[in-house]
């Protein structure tokens, strides 16, 4: 009986440690790899209540490629707000909102995956966000009427 309780305790400990250990990897490894069959067709980006849309597949893939260069690690604490402009980015596949990204800080991103009802903060560990690139992408998009 004692061995049984020790085994149960060991299994529960492993599960707790695994769930609490921060996951790390690229944006593609942590997020996009969950959608190997998906073709992302639209990105909506919002800044200061101004909504814009990008339907240009080349630009969408370029933007996702930029995000994939970011090495991320889960961050379990609250993220300090740092930038003047907050960006809300929604990535769609055929009108289905799959991934939401919030940028409030050059060194962190918040990601919400709608079909999995998952929301996590990530710290960028290899660089910081290029806010000029984000702004240029925003300016390239078409304003929603």
N, C-alpha and C positions, 0 to 999 in steps of 0.2 A: 504494500500500500504506500509505503514511504517513497519508493521509486516512482510510483505513478504521480504523486504530488510534485516530486522534483522534476519529472518530465513535463508536466503541465506548466509549472512555474518557468521552466526553461523556454518552452514554446511561447508563452505569453510575453516573456522578456524579449525574445527575438522579434516578435511581431511589433511590440511597442517601440523598440529601438529602430527597426526598419521604417516604421511610419513617421518617427520623429527625426530621423536622419535627413538632412537637407539634400535634395536631389540637385545635381548639377549637370551641365552640358550646354550644347548650343541651342538656339531657339528651335532649330529643326529637330534636334534629338528630343527635346522636352515637349514640344507642342505639335509641329507640323507632321512629324513622323506618325502621329496617330491618324492621319488622313491621307494614306498613300494613294487612294483612288480619286481624291478630290482635285478639281480644277477650280482654283480661286478666280472668280470672275469680276469681283467688285470690292473696292475698299472705300468706305465712308470715313472721312476724317473731319472732326469738329474742333473748332477753336473759338472761344468766346461767342458761343451761340451761332457761329457761322458754319453751316454744314456744306461740305463739298464731297464730290464723288469722283472716283477714278475707275473707268472701265477699260482702260488701255492695258491689255494683258502683258505687254512688254514692260510697262512701268510697274505693274503689280508684281511681276516676277523679280524685277530689279529691287523693289522695296523689300520683298520677302528675302531676297538674297542679302540685302543690307542687314536685316534683322538676324539672319542666320550666322553672320559673322560675330554676333554677340555671344560671349560665353556667360552663362547665367548660373546662379546658385539660389535655391529657395531662401527667402528671407522671412523669418517668422515674426518680426517685430513691425511696428508701424513705420511707414516711410515718410521722412521729412519732406515737406514741399519746398522746392528750391527754384524752379524756373518761373518766369513771369507768366508765360502762357501754358495752359494745360491743354493737352491734346487727348481726345478720345478717338480711338481708331477701331473700326469694325471691319472685319474681313469676312466676306461672303462667298458662298459657293451657290450659284443658281438661286439667288434671293434668300438663302438660309443664312442667318447670322451665326457664324460658328465661333469666331474668336474675337474677343474685345480686348483692347490694349489701352491702358491709361498711362500717360507720361506726365509726371509732376516733378521729376527729378532727373538730372542727367545720368545718375548712377544706378537708378532703379526703374523697373517697369512693373506694372500690375497687369496680370493677364487673367481674363475670365473666359472659360471655355463653356459655351452655353449648352451644348448637347450632353456634356458630362456634369453640368452644374458644379463646376470647380472654379475656384478663384484663388490666385496665389500672387504674392509679391516675389519678385526676383531681383537680386542684386547683380549688376553687370560687373564681372570680375576682370575682364581683359582690357577694357577701355571705358569710355563714357559715351553717351549718345551724342551724335553730331547734330545739334539742334538746327544748324543751318541746313543740313540735308533734310531733316523733317520739315522745316519751313519751306524749302524748295519743292518737296513732294506735295505739300499742302497747296502751294501756289500753282502747281501744275494741274491740280484737280479742278473739275468744273463745279461751279456753285449750284446748289440745289435751289430750284425756284419755289 
